Amino acid sequence: MEDNQAYKHYEILMDKYKGYIETVDAIYRLDSDKINSTAELYKEIKDNLIDAGYFTAQKMMDTLNSIGQDRLRYHHAYVDLMNRIYQEYHCDINPDNLTLSNYDTSITNTYLDAILKDDEESLSEFLKHESLNLSDLLKTCCFHGAFNCFNLLRTEFKVEITKECLDASFRGDNQYIINECLKEQKPDSLTYNAAIASHNTENILKLIDEFNTSLYIGSNNFHNLHSFLIYLNRTNDFNTCFVFSPYYRIPSLCEYLHLNGVDINSKWSNYTALHLAVYAEETSIVKYLILNGIKIDESCPDFGTPLFIALALNLTDIVELLVSNGANIKDEINKIPSLLYGIKYNNEKVVDILISHGADPNEKIDGKILLEYIFSLNLKDMAQLFISRGAYVNKTDIYGNNLIIYTLQHGYKDLIELLISKGANVNAKNINGNTPLHIAAFLSNTEYAEILISHGAEINSLNKYGQTPLDIAVMRSNIGHWGFLKLYQKILNFLQKNKQHSLDTMTGKNKMESLLRFHGGKINFNRKLNCFFIYNDSINKYLYPKLLFIKVIQCLLEFVLSYLILSYLNIQSIHIYVLLHEILSLFSYSFIIEFIIDLF
């Protein structure tokens, strides 16, 4: 496209978006911290940006908050603008709750406060009493345009100007500091980007014309539409401008560029306009691009396809729009199940959309079924949705635990019956032969045990150690309630940090025994019971080596104590030896639980 044609488009767009450009520039170049000075600017924001449809009121508040974080010298004015928007548009977030509103408390009487006020005398006092990084201080002076403090550090402390100082000076927009920095350092694309952030067009043109800085389309996080149009005018690169145009959240800008000869599938570093439209959360632009034939499954290096950008940002409407227009729901690059994003955000609508378009609720990641992740996050309603949409209820983890055991572990009473009604096996055994009823006995949860028994749980099922559920219930009572709780709390710390867990449901030691006996439960394991081997499922990969070590110490302690006492008493009877061994066994078992477990 010829230069005069590019300039023609530049003039048309500058005129078309004059209100947008001038108002946004005024926001970024606000130079008074007086609260009463914002009335006129607020009216421009209201008329030219919010009511014109370029920004929602909440998005404008977020933008002002972000700008104010960088331009702390004027943070009172930015807070006042946010308050005006909040009061008129009734936004969700009260500015009084934002960090920006409370900066006075945190920075008063600090060296940063001295720099923001450009008070070189106060800064000099801080330098006398505090050990501060002078190079960082100079960069901070450049960033905030603190002329007096800058000169103090340069003249009295001879601090050298770094490239970071040069870039920061263009953000601070103090011409004296900029010129001093340009004497020492050469500008580059980072400097150009800093000039874009300052919204000082003269500095942008200065870098282009006087320093031959390569034109850079820049960071669109700064809403500098004027610099964008300068790039368009100087480079004639309509295709690249089209790719970046969604960042400005102006649907008509994208449409204008597209209708003036741009290839809708243009790319910049493998990004298309659709990637950036999704990232900008611009549903209307996404819709326009799809309707005009943009390729929906193009993949970019960092984020994959547009759908997976939308999933990662939890953008329900855009997810639905993309999927309904044929977007591939499989991640061909990172191999992450699309449903995992819905689980992460507990977004049932996204999950429902994906499953309705072919996502597999039984897909695994790292050997785990998705329902395991759901249970680990305590998402009961999400679990119910997955089950109702076809998730297999008899899937097991690598330890053979089925989903009923997960519901026991997490305390989801209503889900147990749902699982059973969908065909979950109440008598399924894990790799150690434990059924859900064994686990309920281990947890001493009579309520869950009753549910299992009422649905056909085998009352006398044996695990691989020959233990019935009643054996386990008796063992749990015999080892001492508090010792057991101490051990079990250690286990839970591995399973569910900071979550509500099944320890809260434990009842007294006799109720479970009584329940099991009432339903015909029998004792099968006559030797000393060993609690460490009845629950070897998902905790094994964390605790098994430690518990095995405890078992070895226990056995050694029993043997040594038995030998010493028998030798001292000179007892030869094997019957007395066995009796003593059992007594010492109980003692050492309690001793191990109460004291050695604390080591772990």
C-alpha positions, 0 to 999 in steps of 0.5 A: 500500500502506497505511503499516501494511502497509508497517511490517508487511512491514518488521518481517517482513523485519527479523526474517527477515534479523536475522543478515544485518543485524547481522553486516554492520553489525558488519563496517562498524562494526568499531572495534578494530584488535587482531587478537585481537578478531576471533574473535567477529565471524568466527564471526558472519560464518561462521554468518550470511553464508557458511554461510547462503549469502549470500556465498561465502567468496571474495566475503566476502574481497573485501568485507572487502578493499574495506571495509578500504581505506576504513577504514584505521584498522582494516585489521589487523583486516580482514586478520585476518578475511580470513586466518581465512576463507582458512585455513578455506575455502582461497580462491584469493587469499592475503590476504598478497598484497593491498595492504591487508596491506602498508599499514604499509610504505607509510604509516608516517611519513606525514601519513596515518599521523598522521591514522589514529592521530589524532596531532595532534602528528605532523600538526603537524610534517608541516605545518611541513615539508611543503606540504599542502592543508589543505582536503584534510587536513580532509576526510581527518580527517573521513573517518577520524573523527580528532577531535584532528587535526580540531580542530588544523586548525580551531582553529590553521589556521582551515580551513573546513568544505566540503560534502565534509567533511560527507559525509566526516564521515558516513563517519567516524562521529565524532558530534562532527565530524558535528555541527560539519560540520552547523553549516556545511553542509546535507546532501543525497542524497550525505550520506545515501549516506555515512550508508548507507555507515557503517551507522549507522542513527541517523545515517540517521534523523537526516538523515530526521527532523531535516534532512528529507533526501529518502530515497534508496535508496542505494548497494547497494555497502555491503550496508546492508539495514537502510537498504533496509528503512527506505526500504521502510517510509517510502516504501511504494515496493515496486516500486523496492525490488524493482528494487534487491533483487538487489544484496543477493544474497538470492534470498528477498528478491526472491521475497518482494517479488514475491509481495507484489504487485510488478510483475516488470517494474518499472523505475527509470530504465529499469533492471529487476531483471534488469539488477541481478541480472546486474550482481550476478552472481546466477545464481539470481535471474536464473533466478527472474526469467526463470521468472516472466516478466520481459522479457528484452530490456529496455534500460537507458541505460548497458549495454543489455540484460541479455545485454550486461551479462553479456557485458561482465562475462564471466559465462558461466553467465548468458550461457548462461541468457539466450541459452537463454531467447531473449535477443536476441544483437544489440546494437541500441544500440551495434551491437557484435557480441556475439562481440567480448566472447567474443574480448575475454575469450578465452572460447571457451564464450561464443563457442560459445554465441552462434554456436550461437544465431545469432551471425555469425562473419563479422560486421564492426566498423569494416570488420574481420572478427572473425578480424582481432581474434582474430589481433591478440590472438594467440588461436590456439585462438579462431581455430581455433574461429571457422574450425571454426564457419564463419568465411569463410577467404577474407575480406580486410581493406581492403588485400586481405590474406587470413587466410593473410597474417595467420597468416604475420604472427603465426607460426601455422604450424598455422593456415596448414594449417587455413585451406588445408584449409578452402579459403583461396586460397594465391594470393590477391593483396592490393591491391599484388599480393602473394601469401602467398608474396611475404610469406613471402619478405619475412619470409624464412620458409622453413618457411612458404614450403615449406607454401605451395608444397606447397599450390600457391602460384604460384612466379613470381607477379608483384605490381603492381611486377613482382616475383616472390617470388624478386625479393623474397628477393634484395632482402632479402639485398642490402640488408644484413641488419642494415639490413633488421632495423632497418627491419623492427623499425620496421614491427613496432612499429606492427603488434604492440607487445609481442607475439611476432612473425615477426621471430623466425622470420627465417632466413639470407639465402640459404635463401629464395633457394635454396628458391625457385630449387629450385622454379623461382623466377625473377628478373623485376625487373632494375632496382634493387629497392625494399623499401618497396613490396612490403609495402604492406598494413596497415602503409601507413596508418601508414608509407607517408607516411614511407617515401615521404619516405625514397624522395624523399630517397634519389632526391635524394641519388643525383642530387646525388652523381652530379652532383657527382662527374661534374662534378668528374671531367668525365665525359661517357660515359653508360655511366659515368654509369649505372654510377656511378648504380647504385653510388651508388644502392646506397650511398645505399640503405644509407645511408637504411636505416641512418640516416634510418629512425632518424628515425621 
